[in-house]
Amino acid sequence: MYNSIYPVNIKPYVPPQNKQQVGASGEEASQHSALHRENRDIYQPSKENKENYKRQEYPNGQKSQIDYSKNKVNIAQIITDFRATEKAIGTPDEVLEKVESYLSLAEKESLENAPNKKIIQTNLKNASTILDDFISKTLNKESNVVNNWIDALFLQQVDYKSDPNSINPDFLVKLPGKDNSKAIAIAEKNKAEKSETENASQNTAQTPAEQEKTTLATSPIKETKVYIPQDPELKKSFIQGKKYASINDSKKALAAFGVALSQANDLNDRQAASMVCYEIGQIYDKEDNLEEALKYYNQSLENTADNNLKARAYYSMAQIYNDVVYFEPAMNHYYAAISCAGETDNFNAQSKALTDIARMYAERYDKNNAVTYIGVAKNIAAETKDNKTLGAIYSKSGDTLKMLEENISALNDYKESARFYEQAHSPAKVAKNYEKAAYVMMKLGNSSKAESLFAKAEKIAASAKEV
C-alpha cells in the first residue's frame, strides 16, 4: 500500500471571512452540529503556523472543499480530465470513437481566438450523455454522473480559451462516475463471492462439524478478536494504556503506550506495534492533534497484515481528511477501508464507510452520487443481518437525505432505523431516531405530529434509563 499520509502539514483552503451560515434555527442547528465530530471546525496545521483555519461554508452551513466563486478552471483541463476518465473506466473503442467526435469539436472551438461558449458546452454535453449511457448499461442502472460533473463545472468560472498549461489543482478530483463504479464493483464482488461460497456449501455433503466450520467461515458477521500481546511486560503496558485511554487520561495513556511501543519494537512484535500505534493515533485524533494522529495511523498500517485493523486505520484517516475537507485523500482512504474490510467480509465496516462517502457528496449538493452510495451501503448492511448495523446505516442515511431536503425519504429511513434498533433492544437509539424524525416533521410544518414524536422519544428514553 502507498504511504497514506498526503500532507503531514495539512493546509486546507482558507475561506473569505464574509461567508455566513444561513437558515438554521436554534434547535435545528444544535441537532445538525451533533452530526459532526466535535471540535473539528478549526484545525491548526503546524506548530509554526498558529493561525486558525476555518472551512468554506455552503449556504446551508455545510463545509466546502473550495470557494468556487474564487476559482477558475480552463477548458483544456476539463477535456483532458474527460479523456482520462473515459479510459480509466474501461470505455470500449466504439464508444470512445463517438465520445471523441464531440470532444474534438469542443477542443477545436476552444482553440479559436474567440471561442463560442455555447458550441463547446453543447459538444461536451453530447459527449457526457454518450459516456453516461455506457455507464448505465455497464452497471444495469441509470447513471447521470458525467452529465452532473459537466453541469457542475459549467456553474464555475470556466475559461473557454484553451490553455493546456493552466491547471487548477482544486479541480483535480476524480469523476464521480469512476468512483461509483468502483464502489458498486466492490459491493457486487463481495456479494458474488459470498453467494458462491454458500452455493458450494449447499451442494456438498458435510458432517455437522464441517457445517459449523463452514458457517463460521462464511458468516457475514465475524468476531473481531482484539490482539493481546503475549509478552507479560508488553501486555501489562498495553493494558495500562487502554485503561488510561478509557478514562481520557491522555498523558498517562501516551506514556504507557510509549513504553509498550518500545517493548514491541524490541521484541519485533509487529502486530503489537501496529495495535499500539493505532491506539496512540486514536488519542491524538480525539485531541485534534491531526498531524500526529495521521502519523501513527500510518505507522499502524505499515506494521500489520490484519485487514480488519487496516480497515480501521484507513477509516480513521479518511475521517480526518473528510473533516478538513480534503476530498480526494478522504475518498481514497474510504475506498482503502472498504477494500480491506472486504477481504474479511466485514460488511459492517464497508457499509459505514459508504454512508460517509454518501454524506461527502450530499455536502457538495451532489444528490445523484449521494443517493447511489446510500443504496450500496444499505445493500451491504443487509448482508450482515445485524439489526444494530442496519439501524445505524438507516439512521445515517436519514441524516444525509435530510441534508438533501429529501424529507419524506429521511422520515422513512428514521422509521426503519427505529424498527431495527427496537429489534436489537436498543431503546436509546430508538428514541434518538424518533427525535430526528420529529425535527423533520417540524421542517415540513406538521407541528402536532412533531410534538407527538418528541413525546414518544422522551417516553422511550426515560424507560431506557429506568432499565
C-alpha positions in Angstrom: 0.0 0.0 0.0 1.0 3.6 -0.6 2.2 5.9 2.1 -1.2 7.0 3.4 -0.2 10.4 4.7 -0.8 13.0 2.0 0.5 16.2 3.5 1.7 16.0 7.1 1.2 19.7 7.5 -2.3 19.9 6.1 -3.1 23.3 4.7 -6.8 23.4 3.9 -8.3 26.2 1.9 -8.6 29.5 3.7 -12.1 30.9 3.0 -13.1 34.5 2.8 -14.2 36.0 6.1 -17.6 37.2 5.0 -19.2 33.8 4.5 -22.1 33.3 6.9 -24.2 30.3 7.8 -27.8 30.9 7.0 -31.2 29.3 7.5 -30.6 27.2 10.6 -32.9 27.7 13.6 -31.5 27.2 17.1 -32.9 23.7 17.6 -32.0 22.6 14.1 -28.5 24.0 14.3 -28.0 22.2 17.6 -29.1 18.9 16.1 -27.2 19.5 12.9 -23.9 20.2 14.8 -24.3 16.9 16.7 -24.0 15.0 13.4 -20.4 16.2 13.0 -17.4 15.2 15.1 -16.7 17.6 17.8 -14.0 20.3 17.7 -13.2 19.7 14.0 -14.3 23.1 12.5 -10.9 24.6 13.2 -7.6 23.0 12.5 -4.1 24.2 13.2 -1.9 22.7 10.5 1.6 23.1 12.1 3.4 24.3 15.1 4.9 27.1 13.1 1.6 28.3 11.8 -0.8 29.2 14.6 -3.5 30.9 12.6 -6.9 29.2 12.8 -8.2 27.8 9.5 -11.9 27.6 9.1 -13.7 25.7 6.3 -15.7 27.3 3.5 -19.4 27.1 4.1 -22.2 26.3 1.7 -25.5 28.3 2.1 -26.9 25.6 4.3 -23.9 25.7 6.7 -22.1 22.7 5.3 -18.4 22.9 4.7 -16.9 23.2 1.2 -13.6 22.0 -0.2 -13.0 25.1 -2.2 -14.5 28.6 -2.7 -15.9 28.1 -6.2 -16.6 31.8 -6.6 -12.9 32.4 -6.4 -11.7 29.6 -8.7 -11.3 29.3 -12.4 -10.8 26.2 -14.5 -9.6 26.1 -18.1 -11.4 24.2 -20.8 -8.2 22.3 -21.7 -8.2 20.8 -18.2 -11.8 19.7 -18.4 -11.3 18.0 -21.8 -8.1 16.3 -20.5 -9.8 15.0 -17.4 -12.7 13.8 -19.5 -10.4 11.8 -21.7 -8.5 10.4 -18.8 -11.8 9.3 -17.1 -13.2 7.5 -20.1 -10.1 5.4 -20.3 -10.0 4.8 -16.6 -13.5 3.2 -16.6 -12.6 0.9 -19.5 -14.7 2.6 -22.2 -14.7 0.3 -25.4 -13.3 1.6 -28.6 -16.7 2.1 -30.4 -17.9 4.3 -27.5 -14.6 6.1 -27.3 -14.9 7.0 -31.0 -18.4 8.5 -30.5 -17.3 10.5 -27.5 -14.1 11.7 -29.2 -16.1 13.1 -32.1 -17.7 15.5 -29.8 -14.7 16.2 -27.6 -12.7 17.1 -30.8 -15.3 19.6 -31.8 -15.2 21.2 -28.4 -11.4 21.2 -28.4 -11.3 22.7 -31.9 -13.6 25.5 -30.9 -11.6 26.2 -27.7 -8.5 26.9 -29.9 -10.3 29.7 -31.7 -9.3 33.3 -30.9 -12.8 34.0 -29.6 -14.3 30.6 -28.7 -18.1 30.1 -28.8 -19.1 29.1 -25.3 -22.4 27.5 -26.5 -20.7 25.3 -29.1 -18.2 24.0 -26.5 -20.9 23.3 -23.9 -23.2 21.6 -26.4 -20.5 19.2 -27.6 -19.3 18.4 -24.0 -22.9 17.6 -23.0 -23.3 15.3 -26.0 -20.1 13.5 -25.1 -21.2 13.2 -21.4 -24.6 11.8 -22.5 -22.8 9.0 -24.5 -20.5 8.2 -21.6 -23.4 8.1 -19.1 -25.3 5.8 -21.4 -22.3 3.4 -21.4 -22.0 3.5 -17.6 -25.8 2.9 -17.3 -25.6 -0.2 -19.5 -22.5 -1.5 -17.7 -24.0 -1.1 -14.2 -27.5 -2.0 -15.4 -28.8 1.1 -13.6 -29.4 4.7 -14.7 -26.4 6.9 -14.4 -26.0 10.7 -14.9 -22.7 11.1 -13.1 -20.8 12.5 -16.1 -23.6 14.9 -17.0 -23.7 16.1 -13.4 -20.0 16.7 -13.4 -20.1 18.7 -16.6 -23.1 20.7 -15.3 -21.3 21.4 -12.0 -18.3 22.7 -13.9 -20.4 24.9 -16.1 -21.5 26.7 -12.9 -17.9 27.7 -12.2 -15.7 30.3 -13.8 -14.6 28.4 -17.0 -12.0 29.9 -19.3 -13.2 28.7 -22.7 -10.0 29.7 -24.4 -7.8 26.7 -24.3 -4.5 26.8 -22.3 -3.1 23.3 -21.6 -0.6 24.8 -19.1 -3.4 26.3 -16.9 -4.1 23.6 -14.3 -6.2 24.4 -11.2 -5.4 21.7 -8.6 -8.7 22.3 -6.8 -10.5 20.7 -9.8 -8.2 17.6 -10.0 -10.8 15.4 -8.4 -11.7 12.0 -10.0 -15.0 11.9 -11.8 -17.8 10.7 -9.6 -18.7 8.1 -12.3 -15.4 6.3 -11.8 -15.9 6.3 -8.0 -19.4 5.0 -8.3 -18.4 2.1 -10.5 -15.6 1.2 -8.1 -17.8 1.2 -5.0 -20.5 -0.8 -6.7 -17.9 -3.2 -8.1 -16.6 -3.8 -4.6 -20.1 -4.4 -3.3 -21.0 -6.8 -6.1 -17.7 -8.6 -5.9 -18.2 -9.4 -2.2 -21.8 -10.4 -2.6 -20.9 -12.7 -5.5 -18.1 -14.3 -3.6 -20.4 -14.9 -0.6 -23.1 -16.4 -2.8 -20.6 -18.7 -4.5 -19.4 -19.9 -1.1 -22.9 -20.5 0.2 -23.9 -22.4 -3.0 -20.8 -24.6 -2.7 -21.6 -25.5 0.9 -25.2 -26.4 0.0 -24.1 -28.7 -2.8 -21.6 -30.6 -0.7 -22.4 -33.3 1.8 -20.9 -32.3 5.2 -20.8 -33.6 8.7 -22.3 -31.4 11.4 -18.8 -30.4 12.5 -17.9 -29.5 8.9 -21.1 -27.5 8.5 -20.3 -25.5 11.7 -16.9 -24.8 10.3 -18.3 -23.6 7.0 -20.8 -21.4 8.8 -18.1 -19.7 10.8 -16.0 -19.2 7.6 -18.8 -17.6 5.6 -20.7 -15.7 8.2 -21.0 -12.0 7.3 -20.5 -11.1 10.9 -17.1 -12.1 12.1 -16.0 -11.8 15.7 -13.0 -9.4 15.5 -10.6 -10.6 18.2 -8.6 -7.8 19.8 -4.9 -8.8 19.7 -3.4 -9.0 23.1 0.4 -9.3 23.3 1.7 -12.4 24.9 4.9 -11.0 26.5 4.0 -10.2 30.1 5.6 -6.8 30.3 4.3 -5.7 26.9 0.9 -6.9 27.8 0.9 -5.0 31.1 2.0 -1.8 29.4 -0.6 -2.2 26.6 -3.5 -2.8 29.1 -2.4 0.1 31.2 -2.5 2.4 28.1 -6.0 1.1 27.3 -7.1 1.7 30.8 -5.9 5.3 30.9 -7.3 6.0 27.5 -10.8 4.7 28.6 -10.9 7.4 31.3 -9.5 10.1 29.0 -6.2 10.4 30.8 -4.3 11.0 27.6 -1.0 11.9 29.3 -0.7 8.6 31.2 -2.1 6.7 28.3 0.5 8.0 25.9 3.2 7.3 28.4 2.1 3.7 28.8 1.6 3.2 25.1 5.1 4.7 24.5 6.6 2.0 26.7 4.5 -0.6 25.0 5.7 0.5 21.6 9.3 0.4 22.6 8.8 -3.1 24.0 7.0 -4.3 20.9 9.8 -3.0 18.7 12.4 -4.7 20.9 10.5 -8.0 20.6 9.9 -7.4 16.8 6.2 -8.0 17.5 4.8 -6.0 14.6 1.2 -6.8 15.3 1.5 -5.4 18.8 3.3 -2.4 17.4 0.5 -1.8 14.9 -2.1 -2.0 17.7 -0.2 0.4 19.9 0.3 2.9 17.0 -3.5 2.7 16.3 -4.3 3.4 19.9 -1.9 6.3 20.0 -3.4 7.7 16.8 -6.9 7.5 18.5 -5.7 9.6 21.4 -4.2 12.3 19.2 -7.3 12.1 17.0 -9.6 12.9 19.9 -7.4 15.8 20.9 -7.4 17.2 17.4 -3.7 16.8 17.0 -4.3 15.6 13.5 -0.8 15.5 12.2 0.3 13.1 15.0 -2.9 11.1 14.5 -2.2 10.6 10.8 1.4 9.7 11.5 0.5 6.9 14.0 -2.4 5.6 11.9 0.1 5.3 9.0 2.6 3.5 11.2 -0.2 1.1 12.3 -0.8 0.3 8.6 2.9 -0.3 7.9 3.2 -2.8 10.8 0.2 -5.1 10.2 -1.2 -7.6 7.8 -4.5 -7.7 9.7 -7.1 -6.4 7.2 -9.6 -5.5 10.0 -7.0 -3.3 11.7 -6.1 -1.8 8.3 -9.7 -1.0 7.6 -10.0 0.8 11.0 -6.8 2.8 10.4 -7.8 3.8 6.8 -11.3 4.7 8.0 -9.9 6.9 10.8 -7.6 8.7 8.4 -10.5 9.1 5.9 -12.5 10.9 8.6 -9.6 13.3 9.3 -9.2 14.2 5.6 -13.0 14.5 5.3 -13.2 16.8 8.3 -10.5 19.1 7.0 -12.2 18.9 3.6 -9.6 17.2 1.5 -12.0 15.4 -0.8 -9.7 13.2 -2.9 -7.5 11.9 0.0 -10.7 11.2 2.1 -12.2 9.3 -0.8 -9.0 7.3 -1.4 -8.8 6.3 2.3 -12.5 5.4 2.4 -12.0 3.1 -0.6 -9.0 1.5 1.0 -11.0 0.9 4.2 -13.8 -0.7 2.1 -11.3 -2.9 0.2 -9.6 -4.1 3.4 -12.9 -4.7 5.1 -14.0 -6.7 2.0 -11.1 -9.1 2.4 -12.6 -10.3 5.7 -16.3 -10.0 4.8 -16.5 -7.1 7.3 -19.8 -5.7 5.8 -20.4 -3.5 8.8 -17.2 -1.5 8.2 -17.9 -1.4 4.4 -21.4 0.0 4.8 -20.2 2.5 7.4 -17.6 3.9 5.0 -20.1 4.0 2.1 -22.5 6.1 4.2 -19.7 8.6 5.0 -19.0 8.8 1.2 -22.7 9.5 0.6 -22.6 12.3 3.1 -19.5 13.8 1.4 -21.4 14.0 -1.8 -24.5 15.4 -0.1 -22.4 18.2 1.5 -21.5 19.1 -2.1 -25.1 19.1 -3.3 -24.4 16.0 -5.5 -27.7 14.3 -4.9 -27.3 11.5 -7.5 -24.0 10.3 -6.1 -25.2 10.6 -2.5 -28.3 8.5 -3.2 -26.3 5.9 -5.1 -23.9 5.4 -2.3 -26.7 5.2 0.2 -28.3 2.4 -1.8 -25.0 0.5 -2.0 -24.5 1.0 1.8 -28.0 -0.4 2.6 -27.4 -3.4 0.3 -24.1 -4.2 2.0 -25.6 -3.7 5.5 -28.4 -6.1 4.7 -25.7 -8.8 4.2 -24.9 -8.5 7.9 -28.4 -9.5 9.0 -27.5 -7.5 12.2 -30.2 -5.1 13.5 -27.7 -2.7 15.1 -25.7 -2.3 11.9 -28.9 -1.8 9.9 -30.2 0.7 12.4 -27.0 2.7 12.3 -26.9 2.7 8.5 -30.5 3.7 8.0 -30.1 6.5 10.7 -27.1 7.9 8.9 -28.9 7.6 5.6 -31.8 9.6 7.1 -29.3 12.3 8.1 -27.9 12.5 4.6 -31.3 12.6 2.9 -32.4 15.4 5.3 -29.4 17.4 4.2 -30.5 16.9 0.6 -34.0 18.2 1.6 -35.4 14.7 0.8 -37.5 14.9 3.9 -40.1 12.2 3.2 -37.3 9.7 2.4 -35.5 10.8 5.5 -38.6 10.1 7.6 -38.9 6.6 6.2 -35.3 5.9 7.0 -35.6 7.1 10.5 -38.7 4.9 10.9 -36.8 1.9 9.6 -33.8 2.7 11.8 -36.1 2.8 14.9 -37.6 -0.5 13.9 -34.2 -2.2 13.5 -33.0 -0.7 16.9 -36.2 -1.9 18.5 -35.5 -5.4 17.4 -31.9 -5.0 18.7 -33.3 -3.9 22.1 -31.6 -0.5 21.9 -34.2 1.8 23.2 -31.9 4.9 23.5 -31.2 4.6 19.7 -34.9 4.1 19.0 -35.7 7.3 20.9 -32.9 9.2 19.1 -34.5 8.3 15.7 -37.9 9.4 16.8 -36.3 12.7 17.9 -34.7 13.1 14.5 -38.0 12.3 12.8 -39.7 15.0 14.9 -37.2 17.7 13.7 -38.0 16.7 10.1 -41.8 17.0 10.8 -41.1 20.5 12.1 -39.4 21.3 8.8 -42.5 20.0 7.0 -44.7 22.2 9.1 -46.5 19.4 10.9 -46.1 20.6 14.4 -48.7 18.3 16.0 -47.0 15.2 14.6 -43.6 16.6 15.6 -44.8 17.1 19.2 -46.2 13.5 19.2 -42.8 12.2 18.1 -40.9 14.2 20.6 -43.2 12.9 23.4 -42.7 9.3 22.2 -38.9 9.8 22.0 -38.9 11.2 25.6 -41.0 8.3 26.9 -38.8 5.7 25.4 -35.6 7.4 26.5 -37.0 7.6 30.1 -37.9 3.9 30.1 -34.4 3.1 28.9 -32.8 5.0 31.8 -35.1 3.2 34.3 -33.8 -0.2 33.0 
